Amino acid sequence: MKVLVNDNIFKCKVCTTIDSIVNGMMGKRFNGFDGMFFIMPEKKEHEFWMYNCIVPLDIVMIDDNVITKINKNCDPCDFEPDCEKYNGFGNRVLELPGGTCDELGICEGDFIKTSIY
């Protein structure tokens, strides 16, 4: 899937199942894709964490097509009880390499578009 934010196009892996949403970027690097796009089962407040992730992430919370919150440069953690939680409202989430939103000027309130290749 391609995700367009402002003038930036990201080639994303899509997560729609509970297992793929829960596992997300655990143990993965951005090889062959720019981001991970989650289509959540419900529109509500969601909570993400960085347990067993390898790289820092920007976790972008999206309600329909509007960015509602950006959790920037979220650090990986490897001890479950100490993992910080990152939340936001919406029905979609875009995970990008940490620092991407600042580097490209992506902000809360920006709109996204999606397309299948």
C-alpha positions as CSV (number, residue, x, y, z in Angstrom):
1,M,0.0,0.0,0.0
2,K,1.1,3.5,-0.6
3,V,0.5,6.2,2.0
4,L,0.7,9.8,0.9
5,V,1.3,12.5,3.6
6,N,1.7,16.0,2.2
7,D,4.1,15.5,-0.7
8,N,5.7,12.3,0.8
9,I,4.9,8.8,-0.5
10,F,5.6,5.8,1.8
11,K,5.5,2.2,0.6
12,C,3.9,0.4,3.6
13,K,3.3,-3.1,4.8
14,V,-0.4,-3.3,5.9
15,C,-1.5,-4.9,9.2
16,T,-5.2,-5.8,9.6
17,T,-5.3,-8.9,11.7
18,I,-5.0,-8.9,15.5
19,D,-1.7,-10.9,15.3
20,S,-0.2,-8.6,12.7
21,I,-1.3,-5.5,14.7
22,V,0.1,-6.9,18.0
23,N,3.4,-7.9,16.4
24,G,3.9,-4.8,14.3
25,M,7.6,-3.9,14.0
26,M,8.8,-6.4,16.6
27,G,12.1,-7.7,15.4
28,K,11.8,-6.0,12.1
29,R,13.8,-3.3,10.2
30,F,12.6,-1.2,7.3
31,N,14.0,-3.4,4.6
32,G,12.0,-3.0,1.3
33,F,9.4,-0.8,2.8
34,D,9.2,2.7,4.3
35,G,6.5,2.2,7.0
36,M,3.9,0.0,8.5
37,F,0.2,0.9,8.2
38,F,-2.3,-0.5,10.7
39,I,-6.0,-0.6,10.0
40,M,-7.5,-0.9,13.4
41,P,-10.7,-2.9,14.1
42,E,-12.3,0.1,16.0
43,K,-12.2,3.9,16.0
44,K,-11.1,4.6,19.6
45,E,-8.1,5.4,21.8
46,H,-5.3,2.9,20.9
47,E,-2.1,2.2,22.8
48,F,1.2,1.0,21.2
49,W,4.5,0.1,22.8
50,M,8.0,-0.7,21.6
51,Y,8.6,-4.1,23.1
52,N,11.1,-6.1,21.1
53,C,11.4,-3.4,18.4
54,I,14.8,-2.9,16.9
55,V,14.6,0.7,15.7
56,P,13.1,3.9,17.1
57,L,9.7,4.8,15.5
58,D,7.4,7.7,14.9
59,I,3.9,6.4,15.7
60,V,1.3,8.4,13.9
61,M,-2.3,8.1,15.0
62,I,-4.9,8.8,12.4
63,D,-8.7,9.2,12.6
64,D,-10.0,8.4,9.1
65,N,-7.6,10.6,7.1
66,V,-6.5,13.1,9.6
67,I,-3.4,12.8,11.8
68,T,-4.6,13.2,15.4
69,K,-1.3,12.6,17.3
70,I,2.4,11.9,16.6
71,N,4.5,10.1,19.1
72,K,8.0,10.9,18.0
73,N,11.2,8.9,18.2
74,C,9.7,6.2,20.4
75,D,12.6,4.2,21.8
76,P,12.6,0.4,21.7
77,C,12.5,-1.5,24.9
78,D,13.3,-5.1,25.8
79,F,11.9,-5.5,29.3
80,E,8.2,-5.7,29.1
81,P,7.1,-4.1,32.4
82,D,9.2,-1.0,31.7
83,C,8.0,-0.4,28.2
84,E,6.5,3.1,27.8
85,K,3.0,3.2,26.1
86,Y,2.2,5.5,23.3
87,N,-1.5,6.4,22.6
88,G,-3.8,8.3,20.4
89,F,-7.3,8.3,18.9
90,G,-8.3,7.0,15.6
91,N,-8.8,3.9,13.4
92,R,-5.4,3.9,11.6
93,V,-1.8,4.1,12.6
94,L,1.3,4.7,10.5
95,E,4.7,3.7,11.9
96,L,7.7,5.3,10.3
97,P,11.4,5.4,11.2
98,G,12.1,7.6,14.2
99,G,12.6,11.3,13.2
100,T,10.8,11.0,9.9
101,C,8.0,13.3,10.9
102,D,10.3,16.1,12.0
103,E,12.6,15.6,9.0
104,L,9.7,15.9,6.5
105,G,7.5,18.4,8.4
106,I,4.6,16.0,9.0
107,C,2.3,17.4,11.7
108,E,-0.9,16.7,13.6
109,G,-3.8,17.9,11.5
110,D,-2.2,16.8,8.2
111,F,-4.2,14.7,5.9
112,I,-3.3,11.3,4.5
113,K,-4.3,9.4,1.4
114,T,-3.9,5.7,0.7
115,S,-3.8,3.7,-2.5
116,I,-3.1,0.1,-3.4
117,Y,-0.2,-0.1,-5.8
